[in-house]
Amino acid sequence: MRFLILSENSREYYLHHHYRNMAANELRRRVLLAGHEALLIEWIRHWDKNDLRKIIDNYFENQPEPVIALSSTFDIVNSDLYYLEDIFAYAKEKFPAVKIIHGGNRVYIKENFSKYVDVEFIGRSMGMFDDWLYKKDITKYIARTDPLVLVNNDVDRNIDNPIIHSLYDDDFLNSHDHLGFEMGVGCKFNCSFCDYPLRNAKNVKINTPEKLKKLFLESYEKYGITNYYAIDDTLNDDDLKLEYLWEAIKDLPYKPQITAWIRLDLLHKPRQKELFKLINFSAVWFGIESFNPNVSKSIRKKSHMTNVYKLLEFVRDECPDTYVTGSFIIGLPGDNYESIARGFEKAANEKLLNSLAVYCYSLTNYDADVKDIYMVSDMERNPEKFGFKIYNKSQHFENYYNQIFWESDWINSKDAFALTRKLNDMYQDKFFLLQHSEVASFKSMKLIKSKDDSKNVTALKSKGLVLANLYKQNYIAKKKKDLGIA
């Protein structure tokens, strides 16, 4: 088979970011490992479609088993699929044998789906993809047959090995790029509101220091890359992850800038504190959810969350270069406005956080033909058990994404949404209000050197968008020349 792999890693909200698509990169590695040919084309929305047609003509000529694979992680409205429909139609007409496969989403909705896709992979798909690629029995994954929709509902016993970004010269990497890696697959915890598919994992597999060091060293020596992001949902759910990460970076000839999602309450452990300081993250995201200890207990964050202020003081004082985003959920049972306002004021006045990410809690029910059953949180499965009263539903997102109206012990969903907007407006002058991923991307683009350079949010996003587009156009020009279509 010959695979043309397409990806877009900067749609909608992420237009000013500049990350490489790790899923598409891993897909190519597996195709090559299986003995097939693969060509990866990134940032497809920035290409002239006539050039994409030329690539299809040249790459698939005289090929008996052509495959177009689209990777579009969490693109719930399938915007990438619709954007490429004319390209798919062209490929099907020119090469009737072509198979079009799509992965990265967590739901399949027939009426909102491209008619040209032959195989859809739902959820984390690498194991399913391997079985399909090697022509093994995939019966256990089949949810629908027209098109073929595959979903893995056995993730606890079939967790993939953690992956890292593979390096290929025809990706035209440079010092402005930002590469990903996984320390481990799966999170040991099971927070009641969380819909991460691999939560409550029984067999967390952890990457080796040797593989990580190889990535950090080779990407730096060959391409000058110094910025990386750990895509683990919770990087520190196992002490060993931090131990291995420190082992991988401590003897490098440079200081890698690493961004991660970290569980704050676990930093009460002396060794985790020590490793956090040694690694000296570039930017982190703490899912704090609430400063109210009663709320933390109700959502299964019982471990030392009463010390949340002390832990933030530790990060502020001992890791002054680390940009810290704290995320919060408005509307959870047991909370109240006074507690929220008091916590935010303390965080602002004592500079415990650099940025806030404030969300209204949403109870949702995907009205989908096929969905990853692990994407539904325990709170969504049984909201009454966690203190919510459900009183209405309304259609949202083009008739397939249901927003459930709820009431907790102190607020209802409508008022919680209004309060969320009010809080974001109130505190936009007291915090930088850039997420950790944005700061990490801006650092890779050399727009900022320290977190103090992150204050002018509007200007940074504008400059980031210009630079990100420039880097993408440079990549496209080099790729076209390499493929002989310049």
Summary of the structure (lengths in Angstrom):
residues: 486
radius of gyration: 22.8
end to end distance: 26.0
largest distance: 68.8
contacts: 1609
relative contact order: 0.11
helix: 42%
strand: 20%
